[in-house]
Amino acid sequence: MQIDQAETANIEELMSRIGSGLDQFLKFKHEDCWQSEAQWRARLDVPLPMQGVGIDQVVNDLVTHVIPNGSAVPKPGFTSFITTGATSASVLASAAAGIAAPQRYHLNAFNLLEDVSLRWLASMCHIGSMEGVYSSGGSVANLLALGAARQFAFEKLGHDAGADGVHIPVHVYASAESHHTIQRSAGVLGIGRRATQVIACDSQGRMRVDALRDAIEKNRNSGIVQMAIVASAGTTNTGAIDPLKEIGEIAKENGIWFHVDGAYGLPGILDERIRHLYDGLEMADSVIVDPHKWLGASVGIAATFVRDRQLLYRAFTQEPADYLEGAVKQEAEVAPRIEHSLEGFGVPYYDYGVELSSPCRGVVVWAMLREIGVEGMTKRVKRHNDMAGYIAMAAKEHPNLELLLEPTLSICCFRYVAPGIDDLDSFNRQLHRRLIRENQNMPSTTKVNGKLALRPCFVGARTNQAHADALLKDVLRIGQVLADEWR
Ligand SMILES: Cc1ncc(COP(=O)(O)O)c(C=O)c1O
């Protein structure tokens, strides 16, 4: 039998070359990849090879042409979207799983860590009584939570929505600032994107409880199934936290599923100074959090938590298949009589969501939490919240800055102002373009109460106070130059 040459290669040596390339990248001395786009495109965008070059050359290409021309996202000064460079522990664990456990099922250490890390995550985020499942990101995590909500709402009517679909109009209540994956989830679940009833927010970007009450009241007795209320624990735009307690009480009074989207902001609960903002979380029927955001996991890891995973099972089971269930002992027969890891699937995560094949994500979360513990995560979250607060303070004090919204978490929305500049939206948009092109400090922009804001969102494990200082300095310097040109 012939073995592929690559499969006899020495991983230790190859990994160490990739490791050197990555260490170099992580110095962030390189220019933005777009400056040399023509070179790397010419090198990489070539016809399908009929003969392979061998793994040695592949590693060379990775180190020389691919890694140095990677994304700006891992830069510590990148504060645009809620995404970040993975920590080393996360990347190493993910590489280990790629080789040692390509699937999350079967009874082995990786399957166990799926379970252990979900429990750790729940405990760290103060939802320790809930059961979880991993998926690829907040989009899918919201989809699973709303799948459980759909199952719950229709079972109350004696109808199995997972098995039979839904034929009655449905409403999901979510604020104007909620993430648009809520709408998409509604579409995928067959209730339609327009099932989402958009509830107005107050000037701080939080769901207005009176508007929610009105919307529910208006639709009472209308024959519409009131399926879920979605609250945000940290909106994408500004980091606002909806009034969870009041919303949870409305959900309970009305027997409606209460979902909390904490994809970004749930780890904020680690900061005891703002923990009270999460009061009411204990009423949630489902909660999501994305380890690949603030916690620093490699991209592709979110967690959905529910009170009873059997609801997820009934919503998403693929139904028994001979090649699966027939191939292992049934649950009752498993431990302690199991004699081989292939005799059991472990926790059947593949029936709690929409993926059968799936990478082991638990090992990544386990590695990150084992590395720095809750204490380390708390320090990171507080550091980033402090940085947003620091920018806010500077924006209030400096005559050329204006704070547009008091930060709740690690996002601060502010803008440059100067006498004689009327069109501040266009001005700050241009300032932002220049800032990005300098390739050091890269916030995004957003609109806050109709005004264009510079919006740094601090979540990176490598991002610290020096980056908040540098961002402020750059905004003031570029703002001044631009203002002189503008007038
Ligand atoms: C609050 C919130 N929910 C959901 C999502 C979607 O997450 P993902 O990009 O991981 O699919 C995001 C993304 O930023 C988010 O901020």
The ligand as an ORCA input file, in Angstrom:
! r2SCAN-3c Opt
* xyz 0 1
  C     -24.796     40.263     19.678
  C     -24.384     39.390     18.515
  N     -25.125     38.315     18.199
  C     -24.795     37.507     17.173
  C     -23.681     37.756     16.396
  C     -23.322     36.843     15.261
  O     -22.170     36.145     15.610
  P     -21.238     35.398     14.562
  O     -20.576     36.471     13.753
  O     -20.306     34.639     15.410
  O     -22.095     34.522     13.726
  C     -22.889     38.872     16.684
  C     -21.695     39.205     15.876
  O     -20.999     40.145     16.104
  C     -23.234     39.702     17.780
  O     -22.497     40.781     18.125
*
